[in-house]
Structures are given as structure tokens and as C-alpha cells.
Amino acid sequence: MASPDITNETTDNLQDSLVIPGYVSNRSEGVFVNLPNLYLAGGFDIFVNRMFTGDSRFLRLDYDAFLKLIYDAEWLAKMQSKCVEIKIADGIVRFLPQRRALYKSVKLLDGGKHAEYVFEPVSIEIAYEEPVYGEPGEDGVAPIIRQESKIRKEPAKLDFDEFVADMWTKEVKYGIDAEAVRKVIADGTTSRMTIANYLEPTNGRDAEIQEVCPGLHRDNSPKILWNGKADLRAFKNRFPQIARGGRLLKKIPRVLGKQGYKVTGEIIEPTIPRDLDLPALASLGTAVVQEKDGEYIVATMDGFLTIDTKSNLISVAEKIETDAGISMRTTGDLTLGVDEFVEHGEVQEGRVVEGKHMTFTTDVFGDLISLGGNIRVEGCLAIGRAESLGGNITVGRASRAVIRARDGEVTVKFCESSTIIGKIIRIERAVNCEIIGEEVYIDAAEGCIIAAMSAKIISAGESKNRETLITILIPDLSEFDQCITNLQKKIADYHASIATKMREIETVKSEPEFAKYLSLAEKIKSGAIKLTQEQAVNWQKLVTKNAKMTDHINRLNGQTTVFERSLRETEEELAYVTRDRDATGEGIACAIDNVVGLTTGQTLKSANGVEIFSGMSGNDIRMFLQKVDSQKARIFAKDDGSIEWKYKEPKDT
């Protein structure tokens, strides 16, 4: 008798003995799992365990999908949004005890990392009833007196679906080599083989810091110009600078590793990757922000970027403070974007430093240029230049230097052979210097060329036979006077034009017939005369008759109004110009408490004040002021005593 067909075991009352969860659908076309519902509910392994430890199994199981549904949560999360259900088997059938008995024990190796099984030919016991006959009767036929139960063995074949179910109950729940097992079952040979292997966990990735600011570190290589050539005077990035809101560092989050599994289904946890605390790296002038594409440390201000390699802190400060000095070896020329810069080292001759507020505590031999900030040199500014566009300049000593703060204040303790230009200048002692300012205050001036609108000097004298020449800038009133003359002429012209128009109006109004019409029109307008309907018709005819002359009067009145408005505007302009002219000379004076050597004073007419010296070098200024010409007028020349001179407007202007 042949062995039973293992694919047609009875499924009677299967639904009654097996509780199937809602996300599993056992239909005629197969067994399907609803992925979204499983993702929400979970517990597929519990259902499988209940089925396999009972008397049920899958028929024609998709083993790969089976493992993913139980062990691959990441795959399930992705798939549940892509498809609703997946087929894992053709059906659920009984796992008969006589079939389960065909499967031997399995050997677990290396603590559950591998499973070994010995495949051998198997047979199944078939129970049957064999009749026992008695003695033959008179008819020669032996009667059956009883049935005797017997068992015979018949060759059988293993089945992969049964194998999976049986191995599950023997703790082999993961990693069966389906292809190899199916092959050895099909061959029916004897074989000892590893039937399942563990899944090694996938290592994760430690959290990292990514530099997102290209100029994060100092770069002392030569600066590359726009034309591709190297500027050997400047370094590419000596002092890293950043603008407010600029990204500095980005956190690359750690990536957790993927779990592995022993063949028993036990989880093998991967090594936990190291994390890092981004806020712990942010110091002054920085903040941690969460943006759409990740977590960043950003600058909260414009400033100088510093990375402390000892503390691993990154900071941004308005102030750069260094003691390395400015030279070709240390920094090259500098262009600073921070608000404040303090240098405790020497600035080499020929080096250029551009910035805003800058302080130098030692000597400076190079050029300092400030854009809207203050410059302070506590040591000596020698040979070099200090220039501030909109700020103030303070220097301890200056020698053969140029100092310019056209719109600011210049303060110097001692200067010699230097050119100093500023709006307000304060000097303790000046020797052989060119000094140009709107207001100049000097304690001691020796052999200097000074030009100012107001000069206050305590002591003035010679230096090596060079006199001190003080030039007081007085207003050139010729432009004012010409403007006033032009305005007065315009006013006279407007008066004449108005008078002409008024005479024309009176001439038209004096014509007898038109004069009567105007008189009658005034009385009708005032109500003195009330017109009947017939009179109103006649009056309208009279209005039409005089319409041309009325329009002419209206045009003349309009022209007169325009002249009168222009007259008022011109008179107001004349008043403004006159006030400006009268105020131009206010505060212009020169006072010297003690004249201790040859000191000469002169006036120089200038319509633009100290702007007359714009673009001049120190030598140009000296030659221009020492030259005798019609623009200048001597006001004093003394070698002792004192000076108290104030500007008075010439009486003939």
C-alpha cells in the first residue's frame, strides 16, 4: 500500500482548532498577510509559534517572506506603505503526528549560531488488519474467524514545509538554508549538514562632526587673486572669519546597526555606535540650531572664528587678539572682517592691515586702514600710515608718518616730521609737522605748518631755524556775494513783471463799456441787483459779448500769481543764503598763549574749508602754504608774546 499524499492531509475543523489573527487571511487562493495591519498590531511570530507547536503547518511556504515578516521590521515598515498584502503560502494544513515522527533531533552549535542535521532515508509505519482463517468447511471455504492488527514500514520522503515547522519546535527558528535543504530532501541521500546559520549584526556608524564652513581653519598659503595669480603679500586665511548666521559644523547623526539573529531566533544586538553632544561644542558667539537638513552650530554674530583644540570648543568673537605680530613670516597683509582687532606684536614695514576698530600695543611700521572704526597705536607709528574713514585715531608717538581721519578726531602725544589731517586734532608736542584740521589744539608746536579754521596753541616757535606757519582758513564770500546779487536781481525782475501785469489789467478794466460790464457783474454777484427771467436772458448775451476780455483778464491774473509765488520763494532763498553767509565766519580764530620763536600767521580764502588740501601729500601742503600769493594775507609775525586773533568780515563785502 502506498504512503499517503502529504499535500492532501485533512483540514477538517482546522479553523476551529487554530485561532488566526485578523491580519492573516487563509483563502482558497492562498495565505495572505495584511502588511499595514501587521505593522500596527505585530505578533506574527506568536501566531506561527502557536500553529507550529500545535498540529498545523504551512503548505508551499515562501520561506524568505516568512523570515522577513518575523525578523525584518525595517523591511515591513517600507513594504506596508507600498502594498496591502503579501502571499506567504498556498494554505494551512494539518501536520499529522505520523509525519512529524519522521524528523529527528537537531544539533545546535556555537551557542545557537549554527544548526546541524543528519538526513537519512525514512519510512513510515502503516497499520493494517490481517484476517485469520479457520478450518475450511464442507464447502471447502475457510471462514475468517478474526482480524489481527499488524504494522508494516513503507519508504517515505521528507517535506520542506514540515521540516520548517518541526525545526521551529526544536528551536531552529531562523536562517534555514532553504535551497540546500530542499535539494537534500529531493535527493533522499544520507547527509550530515549545517541546515541553518546565524545572521551577524550589521555595525552602525558613530555620530560625526562635518565641517561645513570652507574657511574654518587658518590657511597660511598665499592668497589667490581673481586673475589666478598668487599674492605673496597676503595669506589665504590667517584669521578665519564668519558672518552672522553662517553654518560652522554639522552633526552627522549616528546610525544604529541592524540586529542579527541566532538560528534559535534570539536577537544578537549590534554594538551601539557612539553619539556626541553638539551643544557641548558650541561656545561664545555660536548656537545650535535644528534645520530641515540637520543639526548645525551656527555663528550668532559677525566675527573671528576660534577652535580650541584642547577643549574642543568653537567660538566666534568680535575681537581678535594676537601677539604674533604682523609680518611676512607670521601673517602677511591682513583684511579683517571682525569688529575689533588687538595686536600685541610689532607691525612690520610694508605690511597693510585693513579692519574696523584696531588697537596696536607696540610699534607700527606698516599701514593701518580702518573702514568706519577707530585706530589706536600705543607705541610709535614710524614711517607708516594710519587712516580711518569715519573714525578716530590715537597715537602715542609718530615719526615720518601719515595720519588721516578726515571726519574724526586725531590725538597724538608726540609727533615729528609727520603729516596729520583730521576734523579735530589734539597734539601735546609737534615738531616739523604738517597739521591740517578744522579745529587744532596743540600744547607745543615747533617749526610746524598748520592750517585750521580754529587754532588754539599754548606754545609756538621755531625748530632748526624753521618757523611755525599758521594758516587760518577764512571763508571765500565771493560765491555767497554772487549768489546774493543774482537773487536780488531775480527779486527786482519779479517786482517789475508783477507791476507790468498789474498795469495791463488796469488798462483793460478802464475801457468804458467793459468797465460798465464789470460794475454790473459785481452788483449781480453781490445780490444788489435781482434779474427777471427776461433780464437774465439779456445778461447772458452780455456775458458772451465780454467773454474774450474776461478771459484776457483771467490770464493776466494767473501770470501775476505765478510771479508773486516765485517772488516769495526767491525772497526765502535770499534769507537762507544771507544767514549762511553771516554764519560762515563764526568761530574762526587763532590763539597762542606763548610765542617762543618766529611764528607767522596768515589767512587763506577757501570756499570748502580744509577740503582744499584733499589729495595733497605733506610736501605739497608745505609748499602750497609757504607760497606767497593773492589768496593769502599776513595777519601776524612774532617771536615772543601772545596772539589773540578773531575773524571779522571785511566791511566792503
C-alpha positions, 0 to 999 in steps of 0.5 A, spaced: 500 500 500 502 506 498 504 512 503 499 517 503 499 524 499 502 529 504 499 535 500 492 532 501 492 531 509 485 533 512 483 540 514 477 538 517 475 543 523 482 546 522 479 553 523 476 551 529 482 548 532 487 554 530 485 561 532 488 566 526 489 573 527 485 578 523 491 580 519 492 573 516 487 571 511 487 563 509 483 563 502 482 558 497 487 562 493 492 562 498 495 565 505 495 572 505 498 577 510 495 584 511 502 588 511 499 595 514 495 591 519 501 587 521 505 593 522 500 596 527 498 590 531 505 585 530 505 578 533 506 574 527 511 570 530 506 568 536 501 566 531 506 561 527 509 559 534 502 557 536 500 553 529 507 550 529 507 547 536 500 545 535 498 540 529 498 545 523 503 547 518 504 551 512 503 548 505 508 551 499 511 556 504 515 562 501 520 561 506 524 568 505 517 572 506 516 568 512 523 570 515 522 577 513 515 578 516 518 575 523 525 578 523 525 584 518 521 590 521 525 595 517 523 591 511 515 591 513 515 598 515 517 600 507 513 594 504 506 596 508 506 603 505 507 600 498 502 594 498 496 591 502 498 584 502 503 579 501 502 571 499 506 567 504 503 560 502 498 556 498 494 554 505 494 551 512 494 544 513 494 539 518 501 536 520 499 529 522 503 526 528 505 520 523 509 525 519 512 529 524 515 522 527 519 522 521 524 528 523 529 527 528 533 531 533 537 537 531 544 539 533 545 546 535 552 549 535 556 555 537 551 557 542 545 557 537 549 560 531 549 554 527 544 548 526 546 541 524 542 535 521 543 528 519 538 526 513 537 519 512 532 515 508 525 514 512 519 510 512 513 510 515 509 505 519 502 503 516 497 499 520 493 494 517 488 488 519 490 481 517 484 476 517 485 469 520 482 463 517 479 457 520 478 450 518 475 450 511 468 447 511 464 442 507 464 447 502 471 447 502 471 455 504 475 457 510 471 462 514 475 468 517 474 467 524 478 474 526 482 480 524 489 481 527 492 488 527 499 488 524 504 494 522 508 494 516 514 500 514 513 503 507 519 508 504 517 515 505 520 522 503 521 528 507 517 535 506 520 542 506 514 545 509 514 540 515 521 540 516 520 548 517 515 547 522 518 541 526 525 545 526 521 551 529 519 546 535 526 544 536 528 551 536 531 552 529 527 558 528 531 562 523 536 562 517 534 555 514 538 554 508 532 553 504 535 551 497 540 546 500 535 543 504 530 542 499 535 539 494 537 534 500 530 532 501 529 531 493 535 527 493 533 522 499 541 521 500 544 520 507 547 527 509 550 530 515 549 538 514 549 545 517 541 546 515 541 553 518 546 559 520 546 565 524 545 572 521 551 577 524 549 584 526 550 589 521 555 595 525 552 602 525 556 608 524 558 613 530 555 620 530 560 625 526 562 632 526 562 635 518 565 641 517 561 645 513 564 652 513 570 652 507 574 657 511 574 654 518 581 653 519 587 658 518 590 657 511 597 660 511 598 659 503 598 665 499 592 668 497 589 667 490 587 673 486 581 673 481 586 673 475 589 666 478 595 669 480 598 668 487 599 674 492 605 673 496 603 679 500 597 676 503 595 669 506 589 665 504 586 665 511 590 667 517 584 669 521 578 665 519 572 669 519 564 668 519 558 672 518 552 672 522 548 666 521 553 662 517 553 654 518 560 652 522 559 644 523 554 639 522 552 633 526 552 627 522 547 623 526 549 616 528 546 610 525 544 604 529 546 597 526 541 592 524 540 586 529 542 579 527 539 573 529 541 566 532 538 560 528 534 559 535 531 566 533 534 570 539 536 577 537 544 578 537 544 586 538 549 590 534 554 594 538 551 601 539 555 606 535 557 612 539 553 619 539 556 626 541 553 632 544 553 638 539 551 643 544 557 641 548 561 644 542 558 650 541 561 656 545 561 664 545 558 667 539 555 660 536 548 656 537 545 650 535 540 650 531 535 644 528 534 645 520 530 641 515 537 638 513 540 637 520 543 639 526 548 645 525 552 650 530 551 656 527 555 663 528 550 668 532 554 674 530 559 677 525 566 675 527 573 671 528 572 664 528 576 660 534 577 652 535 580 650 541 583 644 540 584 642 547 577 643 549 574 642 543 570 648 543 568 653 537 567 660 538 566 666 534 568 673 537 568 680 535 575 681 537 581 678 535 587 678 539 594 676 537 601 677 539 604 674 533 605 680 530 604 682 523 609 680 518 611 676 512 613 670 516 607 670 521 601 673 517 602 677 511 597 683 509 591 682 513 583 684 511 579 683 517 572 682 517 571 682 525 569 688 529 575 689 533 582 687 532 588 687 538 595 686 536 600 685 541 606 684 536 610 689 532 607 691 525 612 690 520 614 695 514 610 694 508 605 690 511 597 693 510 592 691 515 585 693 513 579 692 519 574 696 523 576 698 530 584 696 531 588 697 537 596 696 536 600 695 543 607 696 540 610 699 534 607 700 527 611 700 521 606 698 516 599 701 514 593 701 518 586 702 514 580 702 518 573 702 514 568 706 519 572 704 526 577 707 530 585 706 530 589 706 536 597 705 536 600 705 543 607 705 541 610 709 535 607 709 528 614 710 524 614 711 517 607 708 516 600 710 515 594 710 519 587 712 516 580 711 518 574 713 514 569 715 519 573 714 525 578 716 530 585 715 531 590 715 537 597 715 537 602 715 542 608 717 538 609 718 530 615 719 526 615 720 518 608 718 518 601 719 515 595 720 519 588 721 516 581 721 519 578 726 515 571 726 519 574 724 526 578 726 531 586 725 531 590 725 538 597 724 538 602 725 544 608 726 540 609 727 533 615 729 528 616 730 521 609 727 520 603 729 516 596 729 520 589 731 517 583 730 521 576 734 523 579 735 530 586 734 532 589 734 539 597 734 539 601 735 546 608 736 542 609 737 534 615 738 531 616 739 523 609 737 522 604 738 517 597 739 521 591 740 517 584 740 521 578 744 522 579 745 529 587 744 532 589 744 539 596 743 540 600 744 547 607 745 543 608 746 536 615 747 533 617 749 526 610 746 524 605 748 518 598 748 520 592 750 517 585 750 521 579 754 521 580 754 529 587 754 532 588 754 539 596 753 541 599 754 548 606 754 545 609 756 538 616 757 535 621 755 531 625 748 530 632 748 526 631 755 524 624 753 521 618 757 523 611 755 525 606 757 519 599 758 521 594 758 516 587 760 518 582 758 513 577 764 512 571 763 508 571 765 500 564 770 500 565 771 493 560 765 491 555 767 497 556 775 494 554 772 487 549 768 489 546 774 493 546 779 487 543 774 482 537 773 487 536 780 488 536 781 481 531 775 480 527 779 486 527 786 482 525 782 475 519 779 479 517 786 482 517 789 475 513 783 471 508 783 477 507 791 476 507 790 468 501 785 469 498 789 474 498 795 469 495 791 463 489 789 467 488 796 469 488 798 462 483 793 460 478 794 466 478 802 464 475 801 457 468 804 458 463 799 456 467 793 459 468 797 465 460 798 465 460 790 464 464 789 470 460 794 475 454 790 473 457 783 474 459 785 481 452 788 483 449 781 480 454 777 484 453 781 490 445 780 490 444 788 489 441 787 483 435 781 482 434 779 474 427 777 471 427 771 467 427 776 461 433 780 464 437 774 465 436 772 458 439 779 456 445 778 461 447 772 458 448 775 451 452 780 455 456 775 458 458 772 451 459 779 448 465 780 454 467 773 454 474 774 450 476 780 455 474 776 461 478 771 459 484 776 457 483 778 464 483 771 467 490 770 464 493 776 466 491 774 473 494 767 473 501 770 470 501 775 476 500 769 481 505 765 478 510 771 479 508 773 486 509 765 488 516 765 485 517 772 488 516 769 495 520 763 494 526 767 491 525 772 497 526 765 502 532 763 498 535 770 499 534 769 507 537 762 507 543 764 503 544 771 507 544 767 514 549 762 511 553 767 509 553 771 516 554 764 519 560 762 515 565 766 519 563 764 526 568 761 530 574 762 526 580 764 530 587 763 532 590 763 539 597 762 542 598 763 549 606 763 548 610 765 542 617 762 543 620 763 536 618 766 529 611 764 528 607 767 522 600 767 521 596 768 515 589 767 512 587 763 506 580 764 502 577 757 501 570 756 499 570 748 502 574 749 508 580 744 509 577 740 503 582 744 499 588 740 501 584 733 499 589 729 495 595 733 497 601 729 500 605 733 506 610 736 501 605 739 497 601 742 503 608 745 505 609 748 499 602 750 497 602 754 504 609 757 504 607 760 497 606 767 497 600 769 493 593 773 492 589 768 496 593 769 502 594 775 507 599 776 513 595 777 519 601 776 524 609 775 525 612 774 532 617 771 536 615 772 543 608 774 546 601 772 545 596 772 539 589 773 540 586 773 533 578 773 531 575 773 524 571 779 522 568 780 515 571 785 511 566 791 511 566 792 503 563 785 502 
